[in-house]
Amino acid sequence: MSDNNTVENNNESSDKPKKTLTHVDYKKASNPQIEKHLLELEDYNDKMCTLFDKQRDNLNNEMNELFAILGSKDYKTFMDLQSRALATRQSIQENIVYYMQKLSKANSNFHKAQGDRTEYYLTGYGIKINDGIKNKLVDRDLSERTRNIETFQAHIEFLRECRSSCDQIGYAVKNLVGLISYINVIDK
């Protein structure tokens, strides 16, 4: 990722899942409606995973370039390295905030759907079921929503680790520049 805009522009990527999911009233939805909705969510989650994989590949390439420069003996490039690491860190931070907002919305939707589906199995299912079976049915109905949340969490954790690596590169450059300055003073 040789230009710094690649990570930033992933928020507006054309690969982003754009399909609007059909609305399902979890208080009243029948099993066929839930199954159809699960398939839509599965497709959406698969597209989201593909998008995240591309973003991770781009970010891994950028981080590898930064670490390669850090490992070089060309000290003149260290200031450029420090600025690139800082720019990369900033775009990663923007992505973290963006995906944290998405995660918050997904959590909110999940808890509402969980309550609605629990109410359905308690009042509108037609037969009385025990709590264990009810919980398994609710978990099944919301499995792709759970996957969505877990995917966001995993990607956010990856971004946080990359942000930490950018911080470490910045500290390493600062320490190397300080060491070089100290050695130059001693040599004179």
ZATOR-335057 format. One record per residue (C-alpha): x, y, z; residue number from 0. Coordinates in nm, 2 decimals, decimal comma. Layout:
BEGIN
NODE      x      y      z pos
NODE      X      Y      Z NUM
...
END
This chain:
BEGIN
NODE      x      y      z pos
NODE   0,00   0,00   0,00   0
NODE   0,22   0,27  -0,12   1
NODE  -0,03   0,56  -0,09   2
NODE  -0,17   0,66   0,24   3
NODE  -0,53   0,69   0,11   4
NODE  -0,59   0,32   0,06   5
NODE  -0,68   0,25   0,42   6
NODE  -0,89   0,56   0,45   7
NODE  -1,08   0,50   0,13   8
NODE  -1,19   0,15   0,24   9
NODE  -1,48   0,31   0,43  10
NODE  -1,61   0,43   0,09  11
NODE  -1,51   0,11  -0,10  12
NODE  -1,73  -0,01  -0,38  13
NODE  -1,69  -0,36  -0,24  14
NODE  -1,88  -0,27   0,07  15
NODE  -2,20  -0,47   0,12  16
NODE  -2,46  -0,23  -0,01  17
NODE  -2,77  -0,45  -0,03  18
NODE  -3,04  -0,35   0,21  19
NODE  -3,16  -0,64   0,41  20
NODE  -3,54  -0,70   0,41  21
NODE  -3,70  -0,60   0,74  22
NODE  -3,82  -0,88   0,96  23
NODE  -4,05  -0,83   1,25  24
NODE  -3,89  -1,08   1,50  25
NODE  -4,21  -1,07   1,71  26
NODE  -4,42  -1,22   1,44  27
NODE  -4,19  -1,38   1,18  28
NODE  -4,25  -1,73   1,08  29
NODE  -3,97  -1,98   1,04  30
NODE  -3,96  -1,95   0,65  31
NODE  -3,93  -1,57   0,69  32
NODE  -3,65  -1,62   0,94  33
NODE  -3,47  -1,87   0,72  34
NODE  -3,49  -1,63   0,42  35
NODE  -3,36  -1,35   0,64  36
NODE  -3,08  -1,57   0,77  37
NODE  -2,97  -1,64   0,41  38
NODE  -2,96  -1,27   0,34  39
NODE  -2,76  -1,20   0,65  40
NODE  -2,52  -1,49   0,56  41
NODE  -2,46  -1,33   0,22  42
NODE  -2,41  -0,99   0,37  43
NODE  -2,17  -1,13   0,63  44
NODE  -1,97  -1,31   0,36  45
NODE  -1,93  -0,99   0,16  46
NODE  -1,83  -0,81   0,48  47
NODE  -1,57  -1,08   0,55  48
NODE  -1,43  -1,04   0,19  49
NODE  -1,41  -0,66   0,24  50
NODE  -1,23  -0,70   0,58  51
NODE  -0,99  -0,96   0,42  52
NODE  -0,90  -0,71   0,15  53
NODE  -0,85  -0,43   0,41  54
NODE  -0,63  -0,66   0,62  55
NODE  -0,42  -0,76   0,32  56
NODE  -0,37  -0,39   0,23  57
NODE  -0,28  -0,30   0,59  58
NODE  -0,05  -0,60   0,62  59
NODE   0,14  -0,49   0,30  60
NODE   0,17  -0,13   0,44  61
NODE   0,30  -0,25   0,77  62
NODE   0,55  -0,48   0,60  63
NODE   0,68  -0,19   0,40  64
NODE   0,71   0,02   0,71  65
NODE   0,90  -0,26   0,90  66
NODE   1,13  -0,31   0,59  67
NODE   1,22   0,06   0,60  68
NODE   1,28   0,04   0,98  69
NODE   1,51  -0,26   0,92  70
NODE   1,72  -0,08   0,66  71
NODE   2,04   0,10   0,73  72
NODE   1,93   0,41   0,54  73
NODE   1,89   0,65   0,82  74
NODE   1,78   0,94   0,59  75
NODE   1,45   0,76   0,53  76
NODE   1,36   0,74   0,90  77
NODE   1,19   1,08   0,91  78
NODE   0,97   0,97   0,62  79
NODE   0,91   0,65   0,79  80
NODE   0,79   0,82   1,10  81
NODE   0,55   1,04   0,91  82
NODE   0,42   0,74   0,71  83
NODE   0,36   0,55   1,03  84
NODE   0,18   0,85   1,18  85
NODE  -0,04   0,89   0,88  86
NODE  -0,12   0,51   0,87  87
NODE  -0,20   0,52   1,24  88
NODE  -0,44   0,81   1,19  89
NODE  -0,63   0,63   0,91  90
NODE  -0,64   0,31   1,12  91
NODE  -0,78   0,51   1,41  92
NODE  -1,05   0,65   1,18  93
NODE  -1,14   0,30   1,07  94
NODE  -1,16   0,19   1,43  95
NODE  -1,40   0,46   1,52  96
NODE  -1,61   0,38   1,20  97
NODE  -1,63   0,01   1,28  98
NODE  -1,70   0,08   1,65  99
NODE  -2,01   0,27   1,55 100
NODE  -2,11  -0,01   1,32 101
NODE  -2,05  -0,26   1,61 102
NODE  -2,26  -0,05   1,84 103
NODE  -2,55  -0,05   1,60 104
NODE  -2,52  -0,42   1,54 105
NODE  -2,52  -0,49   1,92 106
NODE  -2,83  -0,27   1,95 107
NODE  -3,01  -0,45   1,67 108
NODE  -2,91  -0,79   1,81 109
NODE  -3,05  -0,72   2,16 110
NODE  -3,37  -0,58   2,02 111
NODE  -3,41  -0,89   1,79 112
NODE  -3,32  -1,12   2,08 113
NODE  -3,59  -0,97   2,29 114
NODE  -3,85  -0,98   2,01 115
NODE  -3,77  -1,34   1,92 116
NODE  -3,78  -1,45   2,29 117
NODE  -4,12  -1,28   2,31 118
NODE  -4,24  -1,47   2,00 119
NODE  -4,14  -1,81   2,14 120
NODE  -4,31  -1,73   2,47 121
NODE  -4,63  -1,59   2,33 122
NODE  -4,68  -1,66   1,96 123
NODE  -4,51  -1,99   1,89 124
NODE  -4,83  -2,20   1,93 125
NODE  -4,68  -2,46   2,16 126
NODE  -4,53  -2,42   2,50 127
NODE  -4,16  -2,48   2,51 128
NODE  -3,91  -2,49   2,80 129
NODE  -3,64  -2,23   2,85 130
NODE  -3,36  -2,45   2,71 131
NODE  -3,53  -2,51   2,38 132
NODE  -3,64  -2,15   2,36 133
NODE  -3,28  -2,03   2,40 134
NODE  -3,16  -2,27   2,13 135
NODE  -3,43  -2,15   1,89 136
NODE  -3,35  -1,78   1,96 137
NODE  -2,98  -1,85   1,91 138
NODE  -3,05  -2,03   1,58 139
NODE  -3,26  -1,74   1,46 140
NODE  -3,00  -1,49   1,55 141
NODE  -2,69  -1,68   1,45 142
NODE  -2,59  -1,46   1,16 143
NODE  -2,64  -1,15   1,37 144
NODE  -2,40  -1,30   1,63 145
NODE  -2,15  -1,38   1,35 146
NODE  -2,18  -1,01   1,23 147
NODE  -2,09  -0,88   1,57 148
NODE  -1,80  -1,13   1,61 149
NODE  -1,67  -1,03   1,27 150
NODE  -1,67  -0,66   1,36 151
NODE  -1,50  -0,74   1,70 152
NODE  -1,23  -0,94   1,53 153
NODE  -1,16  -0,67   1,27 154
NODE  -1,15  -0,40   1,53 155
NODE  -0,90  -0,60   1,73 156
NODE  -0,68  -0,64   1,42 157
NODE  -0,70  -0,27   1,36 158
NODE  -0,60  -0,20   1,72 159
NODE  -0,30  -0,42   1,69 160
NODE  -0,19  -0,24   1,37 161
NODE  -0,23   0,09   1,55 162
NODE  -0,01  -0,04   1,82 163
NODE   0,25  -0,15   1,57 164
NODE   0,25   0,20   1,41 165
NODE   0,31   0,35   1,76 166
NODE   0,60   0,11   1,81 167
NODE   0,75   0,21   1,48 168
NODE   0,73   0,58   1,58 169
NODE   0,90   0,50   1,91 170
NODE   1,17   0,30   1,74 171
NODE   1,24   0,58   1,49 172
NODE   1,26   0,83   1,78 173
NODE   1,50   0,61   1,97 174
NODE   1,72   0,54   1,66 175
NODE   1,74   0,91   1,58 176
NODE   1,84   0,98   1,94 177
NODE   2,10   0,71   1,93 178
NODE   2,25   0,84   1,60 179
NODE   2,26   1,19   1,74 180
NODE   2,43   1,07   2,06 181
NODE   2,69   0,87   1,86 182
NODE   2,76   1,17   1,63 183
NODE   2,82   1,39   1,94 184
NODE   3,06   1,13   2,09 185
NODE   3,25   1,10   1,76 186
NODE   3,32   1,47   1,73 187
END
